[in-house]
C-alpha cells in the first residue's frame, strides 16, 4: 500500500451524519465507520445529547447521511435519558417509532463491558430488528473505570491491559461489520505548568479550556492510544455586552459558548465549530 492509498482510504470511508450539515462539514462528512471516535468534555457540554442524535441519524438512508441501521447504546451513566431521546425523535422523519431500532444495555463495570463485547457477534450477524446494527455508543467509558482501580502501579497496569482488550475488540468489530463506534469520556483538571497534559501537546491543541479551567481527557495516555479520533466539547461563558448609562456601572450580559474541537483524527486537520443545544437537537453555528 502506498501513502496516497491511505489518503484515499479516509476519503472513501462511510460517514455517519451528526444530524447537522455545519457539524458534518467540520468533521469531513460526519463520524467515520470502521474506527473508534471519542467525545470528551466536562458534564453538561452535550456529549450524551450528540450520542442520542447519532442514534436517530443512523436510521436515515445513506442518501441523507445515515447508515440505514439500528444502534446499540451501552450506558454507565444512569438513568437512561429516554425523555430526551423521545423529544429529539419528534424531529426525526419516519413512519415508525425510531426507538424500535435502538437497543439499550446498562453497564456497571469495565469487565461487564468486555463481556458484552465478546457476545455481540449474534446481534451483529442476526439483528432482532429489520435493520442491521451499524452504530455502537458507549456512554461513558470513564465512569466504568472511575471506582474500580486505585492509583498504584499494579492497578494502573491491569487497567491499561483492559483498555487494550476493550479497544482491540471494538476495532475488530468495527472493521469486520463497518461499524461506527462512539465512546464518551470525562475530563480531569490540569493544574501543572507546561504545554499540554504533563508537558505533552494534546493532539492539535496546546491546552484545553472549559468553564475557565484547564482540563485534560480522563484515563490518561494509555486510553488515548486506544481511540482513532478524539473530539473535545468545551463550554465557556462569553461577555456579549453591557447594559446601563454611560456614567454608571452597567449590568454585564453573558452567554454560554459551546465549541466542538478536533483534537486529533487521521483524516482531519484541526477545526473548531461553535454549536448550540436546543429542544430540536444539537446544531452547529456559522459565525
C-alpha atoms as an extended CHARMM CRD file, in Angstrom:
* protein
*
       287  EXT
         1         1  UNK       CA              0.0000000000        0.0000000000        0.0000000000  PROA      1               0.0000000000
         2         2  UNK       CA              1.3230000000        3.4430000000       -0.9750000000  PROA      2               0.0000000000
         3         3  UNK       CA              0.9180000000        6.6780000000        1.0600000000  PROA      3               0.0000000000
         4         4  UNK       CA             -1.6370000000        8.0630000000       -1.3790000000  PROA      4               0.0000000000
         5         5  UNK       CA             -3.7600000000        4.9460000000       -0.8210000000  PROA      5               0.0000000000
         6         6  UNK       CA             -4.0180000000        5.8330000000        2.8830000000  PROA      6               0.0000000000
         7         7  UNK       CA             -5.3160000000        9.3010000000        1.9830000000  PROA      7               0.0000000000
         8         8  UNK       CA             -7.8750000000        7.8100000000       -0.4040000000  PROA      8               0.0000000000
         9         9  UNK       CA             -8.9680000000        5.3520000000        2.2980000000  PROA      9               0.0000000000
        10        10  UNK       CA            -10.0750000000        8.2090000000        4.5720000000  PROA      10              0.0000000000
        11        11  UNK       CA            -11.9850000000        9.8610000000        1.7460000000  PROA      11              0.0000000000
        12        12  UNK       CA            -13.8930000000        6.6910000000        0.8260000000  PROA      12              0.0000000000
        13        13  UNK       CA            -14.7940000000        5.5710000000        4.3760000000  PROA      13              0.0000000000
        14        14  UNK       CA            -18.5290000000        5.7400000000        5.0220000000  PROA      14              0.0000000000
        15        15  UNK       CA            -19.5180000000        8.5190000000        7.4390000000  PROA      15              0.0000000000
        16        16  UNK       CA            -22.4930000000        8.9200000000        9.7710000000  PROA      16              0.0000000000
        17        17  UNK       CA            -24.1100000000       12.3510000000        9.8280000000  PROA      17              0.0000000000
        18        18  UNK       CA            -24.3910000000       14.1650000000       13.1600000000  PROA      18              0.0000000000
        19        19  UNK       CA            -27.7560000000       15.4850000000       12.0090000000  PROA      19              0.0000000000
        20        20  UNK       CA            -26.3740000000       18.9340000000       11.1740000000  PROA      20              0.0000000000
        21        21  UNK       CA            -24.6140000000       19.9450000000        7.9140000000  PROA      21              0.0000000000
        22        22  UNK       CA            -22.4150000000       22.5100000000        9.6910000000  PROA      22              0.0000000000
        23        23  UNK       CA            -21.0680000000       19.9550000000       12.1730000000  PROA      23              0.0000000000
        24        24  UNK       CA            -20.6710000000       17.3980000000        9.3790000000  PROA      24              0.0000000000
        25        25  UNK       CA            -18.6280000000       19.8600000000        7.3390000000  PROA      25              0.0000000000
        26        26  UNK       CA            -16.1620000000       20.3730000000       10.1830000000  PROA      26              0.0000000000
        27        27  UNK       CA            -15.7910000000       16.6080000000       10.5950000000  PROA      27              0.0000000000
        28        28  UNK       CA            -15.2650000000       15.8030000000        6.9370000000  PROA      28              0.0000000000
        29        29  UNK       CA            -18.7570000000       14.3600000000        6.4960000000  PROA      29              0.0000000000
        30        30  UNK       CA            -19.5210000000       13.0070000000        9.9640000000  PROA      30              0.0000000000
        31        31  UNK       CA            -18.4360000000       10.1560000000       12.2360000000  PROA      31              0.0000000000
        32        32  UNK       CA            -16.3230000000        7.6140000000       10.2940000000  PROA      32              0.0000000000
        33        33  UNK       CA            -17.1900000000        3.9250000000       10.2410000000  PROA      33              0.0000000000
        34        34  UNK       CA            -14.6510000000        1.1540000000       10.9230000000  PROA      34              0.0000000000
        35        35  UNK       CA            -12.9880000000        3.1120000000       13.7250000000  PROA      35              0.0000000000
        36        36  UNK       CA            -13.4150000000        4.4990000000       17.2670000000  PROA      36              0.0000000000
        37        37  UNK       CA            -14.3450000000        8.1520000000       17.7920000000  PROA      37              0.0000000000
        38        38  UNK       CA            -14.1510000000        9.6400000000       21.2860000000  PROA      38              0.0000000000
        39        39  UNK       CA            -16.1920000000       12.6040000000       22.5230000000  PROA      39              0.0000000000
        40        40  UNK       CA            -14.8650000000       14.0460000000       25.7680000000  PROA      40              0.0000000000
        41        41  UNK       CA            -15.8970000000       17.0150000000       27.8750000000  PROA      41              0.0000000000
        42        42  UNK       CA            -16.9690000000       18.0770000000       31.3170000000  PROA      42              0.0000000000
        43        43  UNK       CA            -20.5330000000       17.3660000000       32.3830000000  PROA      43              0.0000000000
        44        44  UNK       CA            -23.2500000000       19.3940000000       30.6710000000  PROA      44              0.0000000000
        45        45  UNK       CA            -21.4370000000       20.1440000000       27.4080000000  PROA      45              0.0000000000
        46        46  UNK       CA            -23.5970000000       17.9310000000       25.1880000000  PROA      46              0.0000000000
        47        47  UNK       CA            -21.8260000000       14.5540000000       24.8710000000  PROA      47              0.0000000000
        48        48  UNK       CA            -24.9100000000       12.4710000000       25.5880000000  PROA      48              0.0000000000
        49        49  UNK       CA            -27.1270000000       14.7720000000       23.5100000000  PROA      49              0.0000000000
        50        50  UNK       CA            -24.8840000000       14.2460000000       20.4810000000  PROA      50              0.0000000000
        51        51  UNK       CA            -24.9060000000       10.4930000000       21.0850000000  PROA      51              0.0000000000
        52        52  UNK       CA            -28.7090000000       10.4100000000       21.2020000000  PROA      52              0.0000000000
        53        53  UNK       CA            -28.8160000000       12.4110000000       17.9720000000  PROA      53              0.0000000000
        54        54  UNK       CA            -26.4700000000        9.8700000000       16.3560000000  PROA      54              0.0000000000
        55        55  UNK       CA            -28.8020000000        7.0220000000       17.3880000000  PROA      55              0.0000000000
        56        56  UNK       CA            -31.5290000000        8.6780000000       15.3410000000  PROA      56              0.0000000000
        57        57  UNK       CA            -29.2970000000        9.7600000000       12.4510000000  PROA      57              0.0000000000
        58        58  UNK       CA            -28.0480000000        6.1810000000       11.9890000000  PROA      58              0.0000000000
        59        59  UNK       CA            -31.5400000000        5.1280000000       10.9000000000  PROA      59              0.0000000000
        60        60  UNK       CA            -31.5800000000        7.5970000000        8.0000000000  PROA      60              0.0000000000
        61        61  UNK       CA            -30.8560000000        6.2880000000        4.4920000000  PROA      61              0.0000000000
        62        62  UNK       CA            -27.3570000000        6.6960000000        3.0870000000  PROA      62              0.0000000000
        63        63  UNK       CA            -28.6500000000        9.4120000000        0.7660000000  PROA      63              0.0000000000
        64        64  UNK       CA            -29.3970000000       11.5100000000        3.8770000000  PROA      64              0.0000000000
        65        65  UNK       CA            -26.0590000000       10.7510000000        5.5640000000  PROA      65              0.0000000000
        66        66  UNK       CA            -27.3250000000        7.8420000000        7.6760000000  PROA      66              0.0000000000
        67        67  UNK       CA            -26.4170000000        4.1570000000        7.7470000000  PROA      67              0.0000000000
        68        68  UNK       CA            -29.9200000000        2.6600000000        7.2890000000  PROA      68              0.0000000000
        69        69  UNK       CA            -29.1340000000        0.9150000000       10.5370000000  PROA      69              0.0000000000
        70        70  UNK       CA            -30.0740000000        0.1850000000       14.1270000000  PROA      70              0.0000000000
        71        71  UNK       CA            -27.8570000000        1.1210000000       17.0790000000  PROA      71              0.0000000000
        72        72  UNK       CA            -26.5810000000       -0.3410000000       20.3360000000  PROA      72              0.0000000000
        73        73  UNK       CA            -26.3530000000        2.0900000000       23.2640000000  PROA      73              0.0000000000
        74        74  UNK       CA            -24.2430000000        0.8650000000       26.2000000000  PROA      74              0.0000000000
        75        75  UNK       CA            -24.6040000000        3.2640000000       29.1060000000  PROA      75              0.0000000000
        76        76  UNK       CA            -22.9660000000        3.5720000000       32.5030000000  PROA      76              0.0000000000
        77        77  UNK       CA            -24.4610000000        6.9780000000       33.3140000000  PROA      77              0.0000000000
        78        78  UNK       CA            -27.8550000000        6.4500000000       34.9390000000  PROA      78              0.0000000000
        79        79  UNK       CA            -30.7030000000        6.7710000000       34.3020000000  PROA      79              0.0000000000
        80        80  UNK       CA            -31.0100000000        6.3080000000       30.5380000000  PROA      80              0.0000000000
        81        81  UNK       CA            -32.2070000000        9.6550000000       29.0400000000  PROA      81              0.0000000000
        82        82  UNK       CA            -35.3630000000        8.2400000000       27.4530000000  PROA      82              0.0000000000
        83        83  UNK       CA            -37.3270000000       11.5030000000       27.7640000000  PROA      83              0.0000000000
        84        84  UNK       CA            -34.7000000000       13.4720000000       25.8530000000  PROA      84              0.0000000000
        85        85  UNK       CA            -34.4700000000       10.7500000000       23.2020000000  PROA      85              0.0000000000
        86        86  UNK       CA            -38.2290000000       10.8890000000       22.7580000000  PROA      86              0.0000000000
        87        87  UNK       CA            -38.0790000000       14.6800000000       22.4750000000  PROA      87              0.0000000000
        88        88  UNK       CA            -35.3860000000       14.5060000000       19.7970000000  PROA      88              0.0000000000
        89        89  UNK       CA            -37.3030000000       11.8250000000       17.9040000000  PROA      89              0.0000000000
        90        90  UNK       CA            -40.1120000000       14.3080000000       17.1890000000  PROA      90              0.0000000000
        91        91  UNK       CA            -37.7520000000       15.9850000000       14.7160000000  PROA      91              0.0000000000
        92        92  UNK       CA            -36.9620000000       12.6320000000       13.1360000000  PROA      92              0.0000000000
        93        93  UNK       CA            -38.7670000000       11.9150000000        9.8810000000  PROA      93              0.0000000000
        94        94  UNK       CA            -40.0870000000        8.4020000000        9.5190000000  PROA      94              0.0000000000
        95        95  UNK       CA            -43.2280000000        6.2940000000        9.5950000000  PROA      95              0.0000000000
        96        96  UNK       CA            -42.0860000000        4.1010000000       12.5160000000  PROA      96              0.0000000000
        97        97  UNK       CA            -41.0270000000        4.6300000000       16.1040000000  PROA      97              0.0000000000
        98        98  UNK       CA            -37.2270000000        5.1880000000       15.9400000000  PROA      98              0.0000000000
        99        99  UNK       CA            -36.7630000000        3.7490000000       19.4340000000  PROA      99              0.0000000000
       100       100  UNK       CA            -37.6460000000        0.3220000000       17.9870000000  PROA      100             0.0000000000
       101       101  UNK       CA            -34.2070000000        0.3160000000       16.3420000000  PROA      101             0.0000000000
       102       102  UNK       CA            -32.2180000000        1.3670000000       19.4110000000  PROA      102             0.0000000000
       103       103  UNK       CA            -31.0360000000       -1.4200000000       21.7110000000  PROA      103             0.0000000000
       104       104  UNK       CA            -30.0720000000       -0.3020000000       25.2090000000  PROA      104             0.0000000000
       105       105  UNK       CA            -27.8010000000       -2.1620000000       27.6400000000  PROA      105             0.0000000000
       106       106  UNK       CA            -26.7880000000       -0.7880000000       31.0700000000  PROA      106             0.0000000000
       107       107  UNK       CA            -23.2270000000       -1.3540000000       32.2800000000  PROA      107             0.0000000000
       108       108  UNK       CA            -21.8600000000       -1.4070000000       35.8130000000  PROA      108             0.0000000000
       109       109  UNK       CA            -18.1720000000       -2.2360000000       35.2880000000  PROA      109             0.0000000000
       110       110  UNK       CA            -15.4520000000       -2.3440000000       32.6720000000  PROA      110             0.0000000000
       111       111  UNK       CA            -15.3550000000       -6.1380000000       32.8860000000  PROA      111             0.0000000000
       112       112  UNK       CA            -19.0650000000       -6.2600000000       32.1280000000  PROA      112             0.0000000000
       113       113  UNK       CA            -18.4440000000       -4.0950000000       29.0540000000  PROA      113             0.0000000000
       114       114  UNK       CA            -15.7830000000       -6.5200000000       27.8210000000  PROA      114             0.0000000000
       115       115  UNK       CA            -18.1080000000       -9.4810000000       28.3820000000  PROA      115             0.0000000000
       116       116  UNK       CA            -20.8680000000       -7.7380000000       26.3860000000  PROA      116             0.0000000000
       117       117  UNK       CA            -18.4560000000       -7.0810000000       23.5100000000  PROA      117             0.0000000000
       118       118  UNK       CA            -17.4430000000      -10.7490000000       23.4300000000  PROA      118             0.0000000000
       119       119  UNK       CA            -21.0980000000      -11.7260000000       22.9420000000  PROA      119             0.0000000000
       120       120  UNK       CA            -22.0020000000       -9.1910000000       20.2450000000  PROA      120             0.0000000000
       121       121  UNK       CA            -21.4670000000      -11.3260000000       17.1500000000  PROA      121             0.0000000000
       122       122  UNK       CA            -25.0120000000      -12.8360000000       17.1480000000  PROA      122             0.0000000000
       123       123  UNK       CA            -26.5780000000       -9.3590000000       17.4480000000  PROA      123             0.0000000000
       124       124  UNK       CA            -24.4660000000       -8.0420000000       14.5810000000  PROA      124             0.0000000000
       125       125  UNK       CA            -24.9650000000      -11.0290000000       12.2900000000  PROA      125             0.0000000000
       126       126  UNK       CA            -28.6570000000      -11.6420000000       13.0850000000  PROA      126             0.0000000000
       127       127  UNK       CA            -30.1570000000       -8.4100000000       14.4380000000  PROA      127             0.0000000000
       128       128  UNK       CA            -33.6230000000       -8.6090000000       16.0500000000  PROA      128             0.0000000000
       129       129  UNK       CA            -34.8400000000       -5.6370000000       14.0010000000  PROA      129             0.0000000000
       130       130  UNK       CA            -35.2170000000       -5.3500000000       10.2370000000  PROA      130             0.0000000000
       131       131  UNK       CA            -32.1820000000       -3.0190000000       10.1940000000  PROA      131             0.0000000000
       132       132  UNK       CA            -28.5890000000       -4.1740000000       10.7780000000  PROA      132             0.0000000000
       133       133  UNK       CA            -26.7140000000       -2.7420000000       13.7610000000  PROA      133             0.0000000000
       134       134  UNK       CA            -24.0770000000       -0.3090000000       12.4520000000  PROA      134             0.0000000000
       135       135  UNK       CA            -23.5510000000        2.0510000000       15.4060000000  PROA      135             0.0000000000
       136       136  UNK       CA            -22.2530000000        1.2810000000       18.9050000000  PROA      136             0.0000000000
       137       137  UNK       CA            -22.2490000000        4.0310000000       21.5370000000  PROA      137             0.0000000000
       138       138  UNK       CA            -20.5500000000        3.6610000000       24.9400000000  PROA      138             0.0000000000
       139       139  UNK       CA            -21.5510000000        6.4410000000       27.3450000000  PROA      139             0.0000000000
       140       140  UNK       CA            -19.2810000000        6.7160000000       29.2300000000  PROA      140             0.0000000000
       141       141  UNK       CA            -16.0190000000        4.7770000000       29.3460000000  PROA      141             0.0000000000
       142       142  UNK       CA            -14.5550000000        6.8140000000       32.2310000000  PROA      142             0.0000000000
       143       143  UNK       CA            -17.4380000000        6.0190000000       34.5700000000  PROA      143             0.0000000000
       144       144  UNK       CA            -16.6700000000        2.3000000000       34.2530000000  PROA      144             0.0000000000
       145       145  UNK       CA            -13.0790000000        2.7260000000       35.4510000000  PROA      145             0.0000000000
       146       146  UNK       CA            -13.6280000000        5.5460000000       37.9420000000  PROA      146             0.0000000000
       147       147  UNK       CA            -14.0410000000        3.4540000000       41.1000000000  PROA      147             0.0000000000
       148       148  UNK       CA            -12.6720000000        0.0840000000       40.0560000000  PROA      148             0.0000000000
       149       149  UNK       CA             -8.9330000000        0.8190000000       40.1460000000  PROA      149             0.0000000000
       150       150  UNK       CA             -6.5880000000        2.5840000000       42.5660000000  PROA      150             0.0000000000
       151       151  UNK       CA             -3.7270000000        4.8710000000       41.5790000000  PROA      151             0.0000000000
       152       152  UNK       CA             -0.8910000000        2.3940000000       42.1350000000  PROA      152             0.0000000000
       153       153  UNK       CA              1.4220000000        0.6900000000       39.6000000000  PROA      153             0.0000000000
       154       154  UNK       CA             -0.2470000000       -2.7300000000       39.7990000000  PROA      154             0.0000000000
       155       155  UNK       CA             -3.7770000000       -1.3820000000       39.3000000000  PROA      155             0.0000000000
       156       156  UNK       CA             -2.6900000000        1.0010000000       36.5530000000  PROA      156             0.0000000000
       157       157  UNK       CA             -1.0780000000       -1.9090000000       34.7020000000  PROA      157             0.0000000000
       158       158  UNK       CA             -4.2430000000       -4.0060000000       34.9900000000  PROA      158             0.0000000000
       159       159  UNK       CA             -6.3420000000       -1.0240000000       33.8920000000  PROA      159             0.0000000000
       160       160  UNK       CA             -4.1850000000       -0.4220000000       30.8080000000  PROA      160             0.0000000000
       161       161  UNK       CA             -4.3980000000       -4.0960000000       29.9010000000  PROA      161             0.0000000000
       162       162  UNK       CA             -8.1940000000       -3.9210000000       29.9920000000  PROA      162             0.0000000000
       163       163  UNK       CA             -8.1230000000       -0.6950000000       27.9220000000  PROA      163             0.0000000000
       164       164  UNK       CA             -6.2980000000       -2.5220000000       25.1560000000  PROA      164             0.0000000000
       165       165  UNK       CA             -8.5500000000       -5.5940000000       25.3100000000  PROA      165             0.0000000000
       166       166  UNK       CA            -11.6890000000       -3.4630000000       25.0360000000  PROA      166             0.0000000000
       167       167  UNK       CA            -10.3480000000       -1.2410000000       22.2500000000  PROA      167             0.0000000000
       168       168  UNK       CA             -8.9550000000       -4.2010000000       20.2990000000  PROA      168             0.0000000000
       169       169  UNK       CA            -12.3430000000       -5.9300000000       20.3880000000  PROA      169             0.0000000000
       170       170  UNK       CA            -14.1370000000       -2.7150000000       19.3930000000  PROA      170             0.0000000000
       171       171  UNK       CA            -11.7720000000       -2.1150000000       16.4630000000  PROA      171             0.0000000000
       172       172  UNK       CA            -12.1160000000       -5.7250000000       15.3050000000  PROA      172             0.0000000000
       173       173  UNK       CA            -15.9170000000       -5.4740000000       15.3290000000  PROA      173             0.0000000000
       174       174  UNK       CA            -15.8370000000       -2.0270000000       13.7130000000  PROA      174             0.0000000000
       175       175  UNK       CA            -13.7090000000       -3.2170000000       10.7910000000  PROA      175             0.0000000000
       176       176  UNK       CA            -15.4830000000       -6.5530000000       10.3080000000  PROA      176             0.0000000000
       177       177  UNK       CA            -19.0130000000       -5.0810000000       10.3180000000  PROA      177             0.0000000000
       178       178  UNK       CA            -18.2110000000       -1.4990000000        9.1480000000  PROA      178             0.0000000000
       179       179  UNK       CA            -19.4780000000       -0.0690000000       12.4310000000  PROA      179             0.0000000000
       180       180  UNK       CA            -19.2730000000        3.4860000000       13.6710000000  PROA      180             0.0000000000
       181       181  UNK       CA            -18.1070000000        3.2960000000       17.3010000000  PROA      181             0.0000000000
       182       182  UNK       CA            -18.5510000000        6.3530000000       19.5290000000  PROA      182             0.0000000000
       183       183  UNK       CA            -17.2080000000        6.4720000000       23.0820000000  PROA      183             0.0000000000
       184       184  UNK       CA            -17.6970000000        9.3280000000       25.5460000000  PROA      184             0.0000000000
       185       185  UNK       CA            -15.0990000000       10.2840000000       28.1280000000  PROA      185             0.0000000000
       186       186  UNK       CA            -14.8660000000       12.7420000000       31.0080000000  PROA      186             0.0000000000
       187       187  UNK       CA            -12.2060000000       15.3100000000       31.9020000000  PROA      187             0.0000000000
       188       188  UNK       CA             -9.8050000000       15.8710000000       34.7640000000  PROA      188             0.0000000000
       189       189  UNK       CA             -8.4750000000       19.2250000000       35.9550000000  PROA      189             0.0000000000
       190       190  UNK       CA             -4.9960000000       20.1020000000       34.7670000000  PROA      190             0.0000000000
       191       191  UNK       CA             -3.0130000000       22.1340000000       37.2830000000  PROA      191             0.0000000000
       192       192  UNK       CA              0.6190000000       21.6870000000       36.2580000000  PROA      192             0.0000000000
       193       193  UNK       CA              2.6660000000       24.1770000000       34.2440000000  PROA      193             0.0000000000
       194       194  UNK       CA              3.8620000000       23.4470000000       30.7220000000  PROA      194             0.0000000000
       195       195  UNK       CA              2.1160000000       22.7990000000       27.4250000000  PROA      195             0.0000000000
       196       196  UNK       CA             -0.4210000000       20.0340000000       27.0690000000  PROA      196             0.0000000000
       197       197  UNK       CA             -1.0130000000       17.2550000000       29.5650000000  PROA      197             0.0000000000
       198       198  UNK       CA              2.1050000000       16.6160000000       31.6700000000  PROA      198             0.0000000000
       199       199  UNK       CA              4.0920000000       18.7740000000       29.2660000000  PROA      199             0.0000000000
       200       200  UNK       CA              2.9450000000       16.8310000000       26.1800000000  PROA      200             0.0000000000
       201       201  UNK       CA              0.9630000000       18.5330000000       23.4520000000  PROA      201             0.0000000000
       202       202  UNK       CA             -2.6470000000       17.2400000000       23.3550000000  PROA      202             0.0000000000
       203       203  UNK       CA             -3.2050000000       16.4490000000       19.6890000000  PROA      203             0.0000000000
       204       204  UNK       CA             -3.7980000000       19.6610000000       17.7470000000  PROA      204             0.0000000000
       205       205  UNK       CA             -4.1430000000       21.7990000000       20.8910000000  PROA      205             0.0000000000
       206       206  UNK       CA             -1.5600000000       23.1070000000       23.3480000000  PROA      206             0.0000000000
       207       207  UNK       CA             -4.1690000000       23.2440000000       26.1050000000  PROA      207             0.0000000000
       208       208  UNK       CA             -7.8610000000       22.5430000000       26.6250000000  PROA      208             0.0000000000
       209       209  UNK       CA            -10.1050000000       25.0100000000       28.4400000000  PROA      209             0.0000000000
       210       210  UNK       CA            -13.6930000000       24.5430000000       29.5810000000  PROA      210             0.0000000000
       211       211  UNK       CA            -15.6180000000       26.6520000000       32.1180000000  PROA      211             0.0000000000
       212       212  UNK       CA            -12.4620000000       28.7260000000       32.5040000000  PROA      212             0.0000000000
       213       213  UNK       CA            -10.4460000000       25.7010000000       33.6990000000  PROA      213             0.0000000000
       214       214  UNK       CA             -7.5650000000       23.8770000000       32.0600000000  PROA      214             0.0000000000
       215       215  UNK       CA             -8.6620000000       20.2880000000       31.6150000000  PROA      215             0.0000000000
       216       216  UNK       CA             -7.4780000000       17.0840000000       30.0150000000  PROA      216             0.0000000000
       217       217  UNK       CA             -9.2100000000       13.8710000000       28.9350000000  PROA      217             0.0000000000
       218       218  UNK       CA             -9.6170000000       11.2590000000       31.6670000000  PROA      218             0.0000000000
       219       219  UNK       CA             -7.9160000000        7.8350000000       31.6630000000  PROA      219             0.0000000000
       220       220  UNK       CA             -4.5030000000        9.0790000000       30.5670000000  PROA      220             0.0000000000
       221       221  UNK       CA             -2.1610000000        8.2960000000       27.6980000000  PROA      221             0.0000000000
       222       222  UNK       CA             -2.8910000000        4.5560000000       27.5830000000  PROA      222             0.0000000000
       223       223  UNK       CA             -6.5290000000        5.1680000000       26.6790000000  PROA      223             0.0000000000
       224       224  UNK       CA             -5.5800000000        7.9690000000       24.2510000000  PROA      224             0.0000000000
       225       225  UNK       CA             -3.7160000000        5.3490000000       22.2070000000  PROA      225             0.0000000000
       226       226  UNK       CA             -6.8700000000        3.2270000000       22.0230000000  PROA      226             0.0000000000
       227       227  UNK       CA             -9.0460000000        5.6490000000       20.0150000000  PROA      227             0.0000000000
       228       228  UNK       CA             -8.6780000000        6.6850000000       16.3730000000  PROA      228             0.0000000000
       229       229  UNK       CA            -10.2470000000       10.1450000000       16.6000000000  PROA      229             0.0000000000
       230       230  UNK       CA            -10.7250000000       12.4630000000       19.5760000000  PROA      230             0.0000000000
       231       231  UNK       CA            -13.2100000000       15.3420000000       19.7200000000  PROA      231             0.0000000000
       232       232  UNK       CA            -13.3850000000       17.8550000000       22.5820000000  PROA      232             0.0000000000
       233       233  UNK       CA            -16.5640000000       19.6910000000       23.5730000000  PROA      233             0.0000000000
       234       234  UNK       CA            -15.9420000000       22.8870000000       25.5250000000  PROA      234             0.0000000000
       235       235  UNK       CA            -18.2470000000       25.2980000000       27.3320000000  PROA      235             0.0000000000
       236       236  UNK       CA            -17.2620000000       28.8200000000       28.3590000000  PROA      236             0.0000000000
       237       237  UNK       CA            -19.0790000000       31.9630000000       29.4170000000  PROA      237             0.0000000000
       238       238  UNK       CA            -18.6540000000       34.8530000000       26.9820000000  PROA      238             0.0000000000
       239       239  UNK       CA            -19.4170000000       38.5030000000       27.7400000000  PROA      239             0.0000000000
       240       240  UNK       CA            -21.5840000000       39.8710000000       24.9340000000  PROA      240             0.0000000000
       241       241  UNK       CA            -22.4400000000       43.3540000000       26.1540000000  PROA      241             0.0000000000
       242       242  UNK       CA            -23.0720000000       45.7490000000       28.9980000000  PROA      242             0.0000000000
       243       243  UNK       CA            -26.3380000000       47.4890000000       29.7370000000  PROA      243             0.0000000000
       244       244  UNK       CA            -26.6070000000       50.8240000000       31.5980000000  PROA      244             0.0000000000
       245       245  UNK       CA            -25.9340000000       54.5270000000       31.3610000000  PROA      245             0.0000000000
       246       246  UNK       CA            -22.5680000000       55.7680000000       30.1750000000  PROA      246             0.0000000000
       247       247  UNK       CA            -21.8600000000       57.3370000000       33.5350000000  PROA      247             0.0000000000
       248       248  UNK       CA            -22.9310000000       54.4290000000       35.7150000000  PROA      248             0.0000000000
       249       249  UNK       CA            -21.9970000000       50.8410000000       36.2340000000  PROA      249             0.0000000000
       250       250  UNK       CA            -23.9440000000       48.6730000000       33.8350000000  PROA      250             0.0000000000
       251       251  UNK       CA            -25.1590000000       45.0940000000       34.0380000000  PROA      251             0.0000000000
       252       252  UNK       CA            -22.8550000000       42.6680000000       32.2480000000  PROA      252             0.0000000000
       253       253  UNK       CA            -24.6160000000       40.3050000000       29.8230000000  PROA      253             0.0000000000
       254       254  UNK       CA            -23.1000000000       36.9120000000       29.0380000000  PROA      254             0.0000000000
       255       255  UNK       CA            -23.9240000000       33.7400000000       27.1460000000  PROA      255             0.0000000000
       256       256  UNK       CA            -22.7130000000       30.1580000000       27.1310000000  PROA      256             0.0000000000
       257       257  UNK       CA            -20.4790000000       29.4360000000       24.1450000000  PROA      257             0.0000000000
       258       258  UNK       CA            -20.1030000000       25.7670000000       23.2490000000  PROA      258             0.0000000000
       259       259  UNK       CA            -17.4860000000       24.5600000000       20.7630000000  PROA      259             0.0000000000
       260       260  UNK       CA            -16.5240000000       21.2670000000       19.1370000000  PROA      260             0.0000000000
       261       261  UNK       CA            -12.7610000000       20.8410000000       18.5820000000  PROA      261             0.0000000000
       262       262  UNK       CA            -10.9380000000       18.2030000000       16.5490000000  PROA      262             0.0000000000
       263       263  UNK       CA             -8.1170000000       17.2080000000       18.9280000000  PROA      263             0.0000000000
       264       264  UNK       CA             -6.7530000000       14.5150000000       16.6280000000  PROA      264             0.0000000000
       265       265  UNK       CA             -8.0060000000       12.3900000000       13.7520000000  PROA      265             0.0000000000
       266       266  UNK       CA             -6.0950000000       10.5690000000       10.9970000000  PROA      266             0.0000000000
       267       267  UNK       CA             -8.2560000000       12.1330000000        8.2770000000  PROA      267             0.0000000000
       268       268  UNK       CA             -8.7950000000       15.6680000000        9.6270000000  PROA      268             0.0000000000
       269       269  UNK       CA             -6.8210000000       18.8380000000       10.3720000000  PROA      269             0.0000000000
       270       270  UNK       CA             -7.6490000000       20.9340000000       13.4010000000  PROA      270             0.0000000000
       271       271  UNK       CA            -11.0180000000       22.6540000000       13.2280000000  PROA      271             0.0000000000
       272       272  UNK       CA            -13.3540000000       24.2930000000       15.7060000000  PROA      272             0.0000000000
       273       273  UNK       CA            -17.0940000000       24.7780000000       15.3830000000  PROA      273             0.0000000000
       274       274  UNK       CA            -19.4930000000       26.5800000000       17.6830000000  PROA      274             0.0000000000
       275       275  UNK       CA            -22.7330000000       24.7400000000       18.4150000000  PROA      275             0.0000000000
       276       276  UNK       CA            -25.9590000000       25.2180000000       20.3430000000  PROA      276             0.0000000000
       277       277  UNK       CA            -28.2770000000       22.8080000000       22.1370000000  PROA      277             0.0000000000
       278       278  UNK       CA            -31.9690000000       23.4740000000       21.6030000000  PROA      278             0.0000000000
       279       279  UNK       CA            -35.1620000000       21.4800000000       22.0060000000  PROA      279             0.0000000000
       280       280  UNK       CA            -34.8470000000       20.0430000000       18.4960000000  PROA      280             0.0000000000
       281       281  UNK       CA            -31.2580000000       18.8930000000       18.9190000000  PROA      281             0.0000000000
       282       282  UNK       CA            -27.5820000000       19.8860000000       18.6280000000  PROA      282             0.0000000000
       283       283  UNK       CA            -26.7150000000       22.2230000000       15.7550000000  PROA      283             0.0000000000
       284       284  UNK       CA            -23.5770000000       23.9690000000       14.5470000000  PROA      284             0.0000000000
       285       285  UNK       CA            -23.4350000000       27.7470000000       14.1840000000  PROA      285             0.0000000000
       286       286  UNK       CA            -21.7060000000       29.6380000000       11.3830000000  PROA      286             0.0000000000
       287       287  UNK       CA            -20.1090000000       32.8140000000       12.7540000000  PROA      287             0.0000000000
